[in-house]
């Protein structure tokens, strides 16, 4: 604030201006972000709190305006012990049948798909980071599957593996990989859905990792060559540590998205064949079992929060290693 304006301002305004001027750069940045953080908190945490409150009530079949009585953690206990399995197409948790229970299917899908996408995306990013003729067209070819809507993506893989029509069904049957009806088998369908997800979203991983690769100072590689480091050593000691923050960010976003998988399952197979947590939320909510649906939704959010915390810790460690 200019001296002239400061002289004519009221005492509270002067005190506020002096307080702001005394803030450090970091504190001032947080002050500017405070309105956005407050709005984000309201938008993000109010629905979460409302969902948790609904999960503490009994199922009501009379409509959303008539929520059941307060039952505490009964919905969570019933889900964990299998008491609600009779009212759901698939069990919430069944370690004896991991490919038929929603929790284990979701975690298997998230871990396997993100791991494969990270490896393939990293490889694609390393290729695109090089200078060669036609690199622009190769980027377009890699990014193109990512631009395809989920419904179209699902129909492509459905038509590839549907019996009697799909061109991929018979060759894989002859190799003994899939059965006669892979889209009706939980394990076969899950494999197909993982392949479909990798086909589409490996490009997302590649783009973020490529941005991390291109932010690396190229002079570091020249220093490594002068020091006699091999290509593998330059990758191990220069590329990998410096690109790891970008890799973790890409894995974080993909894990969050994979934990919410629903549309791809519905279009390729069916939620009753390959259950997921999001499938179960939709199915129980459609059956007007609002307490159970809210409990599953809150459990999904809690699992995602655990994954986020793990990635944040790893990201902080990778950042400390670069300082």
C-alpha positions as CSV (number, residue, x, y, z in Angstrom):
1,X,0.0,0.0,0.0
2,X,1.3,3.5,-1.0
3,X,2.2,6.0,1.8
4,X,-0.6,8.3,0.8
5,X,-3.3,5.7,0.9
6,X,-1.8,4.3,4.2
7,X,-2.2,7.8,5.8
8,X,-5.8,8.2,4.9
9,X,-6.8,4.6,5.7
10,X,-8.5,3.6,9.0
11,X,-6.7,2.1,11.9
12,X,-7.9,-1.5,11.1
13,X,-6.9,-1.1,7.5
14,X,-3.5,0.1,8.5
15,X,-3.0,-2.8,10.9
16,X,-4.1,-5.3,8.2
17,X,-1.8,-3.7,5.6
18,X,1.2,-3.8,8.0
19,X,0.4,-7.4,8.9
20,X,0.3,-8.5,5.3
21,X,3.5,-6.7,4.5
22,X,5.2,-8.5,7.4
23,X,4.3,-11.9,6.0
24,X,6.9,-14.1,4.4
25,X,6.6,-15.1,0.8
26,X,5.3,-18.5,1.7
27,X,2.8,-17.2,4.2
28,X,1.6,-14.6,1.7
29,X,1.2,-17.4,-1.0
30,X,-1.0,-19.4,1.5
31,X,-3.0,-16.2,2.2
32,X,-3.8,-15.8,-1.5
33,X,-4.7,-19.5,-1.7
34,X,-6.9,-19.5,1.4
35,X,-10.2,-18.6,-0.5
36,X,-9.6,-21.4,-3.0
37,X,-8.7,-23.9,-0.3
38,X,-11.7,-23.0,1.7
39,X,-14.0,-23.4,-1.3
40,X,-12.3,-26.7,-2.1
41,X,-12.7,-27.9,1.4
42,X,-16.5,-27.1,1.4
43,X,-16.9,-28.8,-2.0
44,X,-14.8,-31.9,-1.2
45,X,-15.5,-32.5,2.5
46,X,-19.1,-31.6,2.8
47,X,-20.3,-34.4,0.5
48,X,-17.9,-36.8,2.2
49,X,-19.2,-35.9,5.7
50,X,-22.8,-36.3,4.4
51,X,-22.0,-39.7,3.0
52,X,-20.4,-40.8,6.2
53,X,-23.5,-39.6,8.2
54,X,-25.8,-41.6,5.8
55,X,-23.6,-44.7,6.2
56,X,-24.4,-44.7,9.9
57,X,-28.1,-45.2,9.2
58,X,-30.0,-48.3,8.4
59,X,-31.1,-49.1,4.8
60,X,-34.5,-47.6,3.9
61,X,-36.5,-48.8,1.0
62,X,-39.0,-46.0,1.2
63,X,-36.9,-43.4,-0.7
64,X,-34.1,-41.0,-0.2
65,X,-36.3,-38.6,1.8
66,X,-36.9,-41.3,4.4
67,X,-33.5,-42.4,5.7
68,X,-33.4,-45.2,8.2
69,X,-32.7,-44.9,11.9
70,X,-29.2,-44.4,13.3
71,X,-27.3,-47.8,13.6
72,X,-23.7,-46.6,14.1
73,X,-21.1,-48.8,12.4
74,X,-23.5,-51.7,11.8
75,X,-23.3,-51.3,8.0
76,X,-19.5,-51.5,8.1
77,X,-19.5,-54.5,10.3
78,X,-22.1,-56.3,8.2
79,X,-20.1,-55.6,5.0
80,X,-16.9,-56.9,6.6
81,X,-18.5,-60.0,8.0
82,X,-20.6,-60.8,4.9
83,X,-24.0,-60.1,6.5
84,X,-25.0,-58.0,3.5
85,X,-23.9,-60.4,0.8
86,X,-27.5,-61.8,0.5
87,X,-28.8,-58.5,-0.7
88,X,-26.0,-57.8,-3.2
89,X,-25.2,-59.4,-6.5
90,X,-21.6,-60.1,-5.4
91,X,-20.0,-60.2,-1.9
92,X,-18.2,-57.2,-0.6
93,X,-15.2,-59.2,0.6
94,X,-14.6,-62.9,0.2
95,X,-11.0,-64.0,0.4
96,X,-11.9,-67.5,-0.8
97,X,-13.3,-66.0,-4.0
98,X,-11.1,-62.9,-4.6
99,X,-12.2,-62.5,-8.2
100,X,-15.9,-62.4,-7.2
101,X,-15.7,-59.9,-4.3
102,X,-15.8,-56.2,-5.0
103,X,-13.0,-55.1,-2.6
104,X,-10.4,-57.6,-3.9
105,X,-11.3,-57.1,-7.5
106,X,-11.0,-53.3,-7.2
107,X,-7.6,-53.5,-5.5
108,X,-6.3,-56.2,-7.9
109,X,-7.4,-54.1,-10.9
110,X,-5.9,-50.9,-9.5
111,X,-2.5,-52.4,-8.6
112,X,-2.0,-54.5,-11.8
113,X,-3.3,-51.9,-14.3
114,X,-1.3,-49.0,-12.8
115,X,1.9,-51.1,-12.6
116,X,1.6,-52.2,-16.2
117,X,0.7,-48.7,-17.4
118,X,3.6,-47.2,-15.5
119,X,6.1,-49.6,-17.2
120,X,4.6,-49.1,-20.7
121,X,4.2,-45.3,-20.2
122,X,7.8,-45.0,-19.0
123,X,9.0,-46.8,-22.0
124,X,6.9,-44.7,-24.4
125,X,8.1,-41.5,-22.7
126,X,11.8,-42.6,-23.1
127,X,11.2,-43.2,-26.8
128,X,9.4,-39.9,-27.3
129,X,12.1,-38.0,-25.4
130,X,14.6,-38.8,-28.2
131,X,15.1,-36.8,-31.3
132,X,14.1,-38.7,-34.5
133,X,12.2,-38.2,-37.7
134,X,8.5,-38.8,-37.3
135,X,8.4,-38.3,-33.6
136,X,5.4,-36.0,-33.9
137,X,3.3,-38.6,-35.6
138,X,4.4,-41.3,-33.1
139,X,3.1,-39.0,-30.3
140,X,-0.2,-38.7,-32.1
141,X,-0.4,-42.5,-32.4
142,X,0.4,-43.0,-28.7
143,X,-2.1,-40.3,-27.5
144,X,-5.0,-41.4,-29.8
145,X,-6.3,-44.2,-27.6
146,X,-6.5,-41.9,-24.6
147,X,-8.8,-39.6,-26.6
148,X,-11.3,-42.4,-27.2
149,X,-14.4,-42.2,-24.9
150,X,-14.8,-45.0,-22.4
151,X,-18.0,-46.3,-24.0
152,X,-16.4,-46.7,-27.4
153,X,-13.3,-48.2,-25.8
154,X,-15.4,-50.7,-24.0
155,X,-17.4,-51.7,-27.1
156,X,-14.1,-52.2,-29.0
157,X,-12.9,-54.8,-26.5
158,X,-16.4,-56.3,-26.1
159,X,-16.6,-56.9,-29.9
160,X,-13.0,-58.3,-29.9
161,X,-13.9,-61.0,-27.3
162,X,-17.6,-61.7,-27.7
163,X,-18.1,-65.4,-28.7
164,X,-18.9,-66.0,-32.4
165,X,-18.0,-62.4,-33.4
166,X,-14.7,-61.4,-31.8
167,X,-11.6,-62.1,-33.8
168,X,-9.5,-62.5,-30.6
169,X,-11.6,-65.2,-29.0
170,X,-10.9,-68.2,-31.1
171,X,-7.0,-67.8,-31.3
172,X,-6.8,-67.3,-27.5
173,X,-9.0,-70.3,-27.0
174,X,-6.7,-72.5,-29.1
175,X,-3.8,-71.3,-27.0
176,X,-5.6,-72.2,-23.9
177,X,-5.6,-68.7,-22.5
178,X,-9.3,-68.0,-22.4
179,X,-12.4,-70.2,-22.2
180,X,-15.3,-70.4,-24.7
181,X,-17.1,-67.4,-23.0
182,X,-14.4,-65.1,-21.6
183,X,-16.8,-62.2,-21.0
184,X,-18.8,-64.4,-18.6
185,X,-15.8,-65.7,-16.7
186,X,-14.7,-63.4,-13.8
187,X,-10.9,-64.0,-14.2
188,X,-10.9,-63.8,-18.1
189,X,-13.1,-60.7,-18.0
190,X,-10.8,-59.0,-15.5
191,X,-7.8,-59.7,-17.6
192,X,-9.6,-58.2,-20.7
193,X,-10.6,-55.1,-18.7
194,X,-7.1,-54.6,-17.5
195,X,-5.8,-54.9,-21.1
196,X,-8.4,-52.4,-22.2
197,X,-7.5,-50.0,-19.5
198,X,-3.8,-50.3,-20.2
199,X,-4.4,-49.7,-23.9
200,X,-6.2,-46.5,-23.2
201,X,-4.4,-44.9,-20.3
202,X,-0.8,-45.8,-20.8
203,X,-0.6,-42.7,-22.9
204,X,-1.7,-40.6,-19.9
205,X,1.3,-42.0,-18.0
206,X,3.6,-41.4,-20.9
207,X,2.6,-37.7,-21.2
208,X,3.2,-36.9,-17.6
209,X,6.5,-38.8,-17.5
210,X,7.6,-37.2,-20.7
211,X,7.1,-33.8,-19.1
212,X,9.3,-34.9,-16.3
213,X,12.0,-36.2,-18.7
214,X,12.1,-32.9,-20.7
215,X,12.5,-30.9,-17.5
216,X,15.9,-32.6,-16.8
217,X,19.0,-30.5,-17.5
218,X,20.6,-32.1,-20.6
219,X,24.1,-31.0,-19.5
220,X,23.9,-33.6,-16.7
221,X,24.1,-36.3,-19.4
222,X,27.1,-34.7,-21.0
223,X,28.8,-34.6,-17.6
224,X,28.0,-38.3,-17.2
225,X,29.4,-39.2,-20.6
226,X,32.6,-37.3,-19.8
227,X,32.9,-39.1,-16.5
228,X,32.7,-42.4,-18.4
229,X,29.2,-43.4,-17.2
230,X,27.4,-46.0,-19.3
231,X,23.9,-45.5,-20.6
232,X,22.5,-47.7,-17.9
233,X,24.4,-45.7,-15.2
234,X,23.1,-42.4,-16.6
235,X,19.6,-43.8,-16.4
236,X,20.1,-45.1,-12.9
237,X,21.8,-42.1,-11.4
238,X,20.4,-39.2,-13.5
239,X,17.1,-40.0,-15.3
240,X,15.4,-42.2,-12.7
241,X,15.9,-40.0,-9.6
242,X,15.0,-36.8,-11.4
243,X,11.9,-38.1,-13.2
244,X,10.6,-40.1,-10.1
245,X,8.4,-37.1,-8.9
246,X,6.6,-37.1,-12.2
247,X,6.2,-40.8,-12.2
248,X,4.7,-40.7,-8.7
249,X,2.3,-37.9,-9.7
250,X,1.2,-40.0,-12.7
251,X,0.7,-43.1,-10.6
252,X,-1.3,-41.1,-8.0
253,X,-3.8,-39.8,-10.6
254,X,-4.1,-43.2,-12.2
255,X,-4.6,-45.1,-8.9
256,X,-7.4,-42.7,-7.9
257,X,-9.1,-43.2,-11.3
258,X,-8.6,-47.0,-11.2
259,X,-10.1,-47.3,-7.7
260,X,-13.3,-45.8,-9.2
261,X,-13.6,-48.1,-12.2
262,X,-17.2,-48.6,-13.4
263,X,-17.9,-47.6,-16.9
264,X,-15.3,-49.8,-18.5
265,X,-16.6,-52.9,-16.6
266,X,-20.2,-52.2,-17.6
267,X,-19.3,-51.8,-21.3
268,X,-16.9,-54.7,-21.7
269,X,-18.5,-57.2,-19.4
270,X,-20.9,-56.6,-16.5
271,X,-20.8,-55.6,-12.9
272,X,-22.2,-59.0,-11.8
273,X,-19.3,-60.7,-13.6
274,X,-16.5,-58.3,-12.6
275,X,-17.7,-56.5,-9.4
276,X,-16.0,-53.4,-8.2
277,X,-16.6,-51.0,-5.4
278,X,-18.1,-48.4,-7.7
279,X,-20.3,-51.1,-9.2
280,X,-21.5,-52.1,-5.8
281,X,-22.3,-48.4,-4.8
282,X,-24.4,-48.0,-8.0
283,X,-26.2,-51.3,-7.5
284,X,-27.0,-50.9,-3.8
285,X,-28.1,-47.3,-4.4
286,X,-30.3,-48.4,-7.2
287,X,-31.9,-50.9,-4.9
288,X,-32.6,-48.0,-2.4
289,X,-30.2,-49.5,0.2
290,X,-28.8,-46.0,0.9
291,X,-27.0,-46.9,4.2
292,X,-25.1,-49.8,2.6
293,X,-24.4,-47.7,-0.5
294,X,-23.0,-44.8,1.5
295,X,-20.8,-47.2,3.6
296,X,-19.3,-48.7,0.5
297,X,-18.7,-45.3,-1.0
298,X,-17.0,-44.1,2.2
299,X,-14.8,-47.2,2.4
300,X,-13.8,-46.5,-1.2
301,X,-12.8,-43.0,-0.3
302,X,-10.9,-44.2,2.7
303,X,-8.9,-46.7,0.6
304,X,-8.1,-43.9,-2.0
305,X,-7.0,-41.7,0.9
306,X,-4.6,-44.4,2.1
307,X,-3.1,-44.7,-1.5
308,X,-2.8,-40.9,-1.7
309,X,-0.9,-40.7,1.7
310,X,1.5,-43.4,0.5
311,X,2.2,-41.5,-2.7
312,X,2.6,-38.2,-0.9
313,X,5.2,-39.8,1.5
314,X,7.1,-41.3,-1.4
315,X,6.9,-38.0,-3.3
316,X,8.4,-36.2,-0.3
317,X,11.2,-38.7,0.0
318,X,12.0,-38.4,-3.7
319,X,12.0,-34.6,-3.4
320,X,14.3,-34.8,-0.3
321,X,16.7,-37.0,-2.3
322,X,17.1,-34.3,-4.9
323,X,18.0,-31.5,-2.4
